[in-house]
Amino acid sequence: MTTVCIAGGGPAGVMLGLLLARSGVDVVVLEKHADFHRDFRGDTVHPATLQILDELGLAERFHELPHQRVHTIGVVQDGKRIDIADFRRLRVRYPYMAFVPQWDFLDLIASEAARYPGFRLMMSTEVLGVVRENGRIAGVRARGPEGEFEIRSTLVVAADGRHSAIRRDVGAVPRKIGKTLDVIFFRISRRDTDPDEGLCVRVGDGKIFGATDRRTYWQMFTETPKGGYEKVCRDGIEAFRADLAATVPFLADRVHELSSLDDLKLLEARIDRLDTWHAPGLLFIGDAAHAMSPVAGFGVNLAVQDAVATANALVAPLLNTQLTGAAFDDSALAAVQKRRRLTTTLSQGLQRATQRFGIDEALDGSGQPPAPKLFEKFAPAQWLMSRVIGLGFRPEHVRTPGTKQHERRI
């Protein structure tokens, strides 16, 4: 028995586990994988998330991790770069995006959470569904190394991603928003003579290739309409290399590093959202509540801010239930959705607009999308985009108290 059982050890789940545990709430986080090490996961840590880490006293330890700082986001078309966001224009303590492998970020959060006696992280433990009792969700069914078992809890938080097992078990169906894209990820080596681009998207001849500087390599992606990956497979790796060389000329001398289609990893990028994020004893957050596309790297940061808002709203009623045995007030769950609904809707709306007026126009091959030129001609647009990407529409701050130092594990 625990007070809170969190399904999913991604950014939303692990951050929420830390925030609850540091306030004295007993919490168990279940993660189906044996570790956090998975490639091509969201790893952009925005200024707003860096501020949250600072509020938790983790900013210094975070910056000790191998990372790259990116101050601008740009688009290259017709051989000219246009910056659509410049975080140096923001009056914030951390005016940049930090790129850190997601497993390093999660290891940092989990190691901090483990210092609190009320926190337990169970790896290699897959959530199968929920336990129902007296008309409410009363825990989860899970399978670990020693077989299937149940965990009873006051509250279940589904943070188990866009393919949420809990969402499927309770019959919650998200509403699809906009078109689905195929996003293909891969790596190419980086040389000291390469452009110092940080994060840049290149557009040309009906193709989009994005490049993120990882110092020793470029983490690349290309976006295509749904079904585009199947076409890439039919056309073969040679055709893919040719498209890459034509769109990103400075990589033309090393496209041979893509030896086969096995070097390409597919992500189905879709935007969807639950109309209702909660039920008695159950709350959805992160991608389980609202799947984001990779556009602007919102996913990790919205997930973290969901966790902060959830903790801010629920620590007091959870502690009351934990300490007194009083019934948990489920109305507090609606307050989380109310707090996060607008910023989620606006963020997804921005992604949808970017796809419609930028990505779709670039992919139809009829010419260069006009949207990036707006940022060149209208300076306030760049500032606005910098703020929206960097801080979000409603940045969250840690309002929950931490337990005293001597109450932590040594």
N, C-alpha and C positions, 0 to 999 in steps of 0.2 A: 504494500500500500504506500502511495506517495501522494503529495498534494497536487503536483502537476506532472503529467507525462507528455513529453514532446516527441512527436514522430518526425524524424528527419534531422540529420546532423549537418545541414547546410548553414549558410550565414544567418538565416532567420532563427533556426532552431538552436544553434549553439550560442548565439548572442542572447536570445531570450533566456536560455538556461543560466548563463552567467548573471544576467541582471536579476533574475529571481533569486538565485542562490546567494548573491551578495547582500540581498535584503532579508535573508533568513527563511525563504520559502524552500521547502523540500521539493526537488525536481529531478526527474530521470529523463535523459535524452537517449533515444534509440536511433541508431544509424546502421543501415543494412550492410554497408561495406566494412571491410576490415581496417581501412584507413581512409584518409581524406584525399589520397593522391589520385586525381583523375584529371587528364589533360583537357584543354579547351573548355574550361569552365569560366564563368565570369570572374574576372580578377581586377576590375577597375575599382579602386577605392577613391571615392570622390571627396572634395573638401568637406562636405557635410558629415561623411562617415569618419574622416580624420578628426573632426571636431568632437564627435562622440567618443572616439578612442581617447582623445585628450581629457575629456570629462571623466573617463574611467581610469585615468592615470596610466594608460597603455600606449600613449603616442610615442614615447621614447623607445620602448621595446619594439613597437611596430617599425619604427624607422631604422632599427638595427637589422631588420630582415633585408635580404637582397631585394632591391626594388629600383624602379625607374620613375622619375618624376616627369610628367608631361604637362606643360603649361598651356598648350594650344591644341585645338582640333581643327584640322584643315581638310579641304577638298582640292584636288588637282584636276583641272580640266583645261583642255587646249594648252597643256604645258605650263599653266600658271596656277600657283597655289593661292587659295583664298581661305583665310582663317575664319571659321564660323563661331569659334569660341576661344576666348583668351582669359584664363582664370586669374591672371595677374591684375585684371581690372576689378576684381572683387576685393572688398575690404574684409578679408578673412585671415585667420592665422596661418592657414595652409592653402596658398593660392595655386594649387596644382592637383592633378590626379596622380595617384601612385599606383603603379602596376606591380602587383605582388601575386605570385602563384596562390590560387585559392587555398591549397592545402596548407601553406605557411600561415595564411591569415587565420584559418580555422584552428590550426594547432596552437596559435597564440591565444585565441579566445578560450579554447578548451583548457589549456594549461592554467590560465588565470582562474577559470571557473572551478577547476579541481582543487584549488586552495580552500574552498568553502566546504564545510562538512555536509551541507544539504544537497550537494551536487553529485550526480552519478551519470556517467556516460557509458552506454553499453554498445560496443561496436559489434559488427557481424550479427546484428539483430534486426531482423526484418519485421516491420509491422504488417500484419495480415488484415486486420479489421478492428472493429470496436466491440466493447462489451456494453450491453444495454441492461439497464435495471431501473424499474419504476419510472419508465418514460423519459429517461435521460441517459446520456452517455456516461458510463461509470468506469471506463478504462479501455485497454486495448488487448487484443490477442496478437502475440508475436512469436517468431521462431528464431531461436539462437543456436549456438553450437551444440547445446544439449537437448534440443527439441523444442516443442511448442509450449507456451505458457501464457498466463494472463498477468497483467499489472493493473490493479485497481487504483483509481485516482479521483480526486475532486474535479479536476479539469483535464481534458485532453486537448492539446494544441497540435493541429495538423500542419506541419511545416515540411511535408514530404514531397514537395515539388509539383511540377505540372502533370505528372502521372500518379498523383496521390492515391495510395491504396485506401486511405480513409475516405477520401471523397467518393471513390468508387463504391465502397461498402455502404455508405449511407445514402447513396443515390443522388449526390449533389452534382449537377451538370453545369459546367461553366458556359457562359454565352460567348460565342466566337465574335471577335471584333476585327474587321478588316481581312485582308488576304494573308494566306500562309506563304512563307518564303522558304526555300532551301538555302541554308548557309553552309558553305563548305570551308573547313579550316585546314590549314597545313602550315609547315615551317620551311623557311629558306634561310641559309646562313647569311650573316651580316658581316660586312667588311668596313674597316675604318674609313674607307673612301666613299662609303654610301652617304646619301643625304641625311642630314640631321633633322628628321621629320617628326619624331615622337609618335604621334598618331595621325595618320593621313589616309584619306580615301581617294582613290584615283578612278576617274570616269572616262570612258572612251569607247566608241564603236559598239554601243550596246552592252558593254561589260562594266562591272564594278569590282575592283580589288581594293581591299583595305590592308594597311600594313601598320603594325605596332612594333616599335623599336624595343627589343629585349636585350640589347647590347651585343650579345653573341649570335643572335639570330633574329629574324623577322617572324613574328607571328602573323600569319596572313589569313585573310578570309575573302571569299567571293560570294556574292548574293545572286540568286537566280529565282525566277518564278517557281512555284510549286511544280515538281516534276523535273526541274532543271538538273538535278543530280543524276537522274536516270539518263538524260541526254548526254551529260558528261561521260558517263560510263559507256554509252553507245559509241560516242565519238572517239574515245580513247585518250590515254595520257598525253600523246604527242600533240593532239589538238589543244588540250588544256594548257600545255607548256607554251604553245604558240600564242594563245590568248594572253597568258601572263606576260610573256616577253613583249608583246605589242602594247599592253596597257601600262606596264611598269618597266620601262626600258632598262633601268639600271640593274635589274635582276636578270636580264636576258642571258648573261654569260654563266648563269648557274641554275637555270630551270631544270637541267638534267638531274639535279638532286632529288627531284620528284621521280622516283624510279618506277612507280606503278600506282594504280588507283588505290592501293592499300595505304598510301601516304595521305590520302584525303579522308577527312572525318566529317560526317554529315550531322547537322543540327536542323531539325524542323522548327523554324521560328514562327511561332504564332502568338497572337495576342488574344487573351480571353479573360473573363472575369465572372466570378460568382455573383449572383444578385444578392444572396444572403450568405454571410461569412460565419454564421454561428448557429448553434442549436443548444438546447440545455446540456451543459457539460462539455461542449465542444466549440472550438474556435479554429478557423482557418486563417493562416497568414502566409506572406511570401507568395511564391509561385503557385502554391496550392489554392490560394484565394484569387490570384491575378497573375497569369503568365505574361511575361514581357518579351518583346523581341530584343535582339542584341543592340538595336539602335540606341545610341547615346549611353550605353552601358548602365541603364537604370536598374537592372535586375537586382544586383547585390545590394545596392544602396537603398532601394525601396524595401528590400527584405530586412535590412538592418534597422531601418527606421520603423518598419512594422513592429519589430521586436521591442524597440524602445517605447513606442506608444503603448504596446500591450502591457509591458511592465509598469509603466506610469499609471495606467488605469486599473490594473488588477492586483498589484502587490498588497494594498490595504485590505481588500475583501478576502484575498487568499490567506493572508496572515491571520485574519479574524477567524476564518474557518479552521485553519491549522491549529490555532492556539486555544480556541474555545469549543470547537466541535459544532458550531452553528452552521446552518445550511448556507451554501455558497449562493450569492446573489447573481443569478445568470443575467440580469439586466445589464451588468457591467460589460458583458461581451458585446452587446449592441453599441456601447460607447466606443469600443475600439474601431468597429467598422465605421461608425459615424465620423470619427476623427480622421481615418485614413482613406475614406471613400473618394473625397474630392481630389486629393493629390494623386491618387491612383488613376482616376478617370482622366485628369488633365495630362498626366504623364503618358498614358496610353493614347490619348488624343494627339499628343505631339508626335509620338512614334507613328501613328497612322498617317498624319499629315506629311511627315518626312517620307514615308513610304510612297504616298500617292504623288506628291509633287517633286520628289527627288529621285527615289529609287526606281519607281515605275517608269518615269520619263527617261531615266538613264538607260534602263534595260530595254525599252522598246526600239532603240536603235535609230530613232528619228532625228536625233541631235543631242546637244548638251542640255541638261535641265537648267532652267533659268534661276531656280531657287538660290544656289550658292552666291550668285552675283548680287543678290539683295544685301548680303552681309558686307560686300565690298562698297556698295553705294550708300548704305544706310547704317551709320555707326551704332545707333542705339540697338539695332537688331543683334549685333554681336554681343553687346553687354547683356541684353536680355537672355540670349541663348547661353551665355557663360553662367549667368545666375541660375537658370533653370536646370542646366546639366550639373553644375557644381553643387548647388544647394537644394534643388528640388523646389516644388511649389509650396511645401509646408515643412521645413526642416524640423526635426524632433531634437529634443535635448533631454539628457538623463535627469529625471526628477526624483528617482527612487533613492532612498537612503542605503548606505552600505553598512554592514555589520562591523563591529569593532575588530581591530587587528588581532586581538588575542583569541577571537572566536574562529579565526581561520585555521585551516590545517597547517601544520608545520612540516 
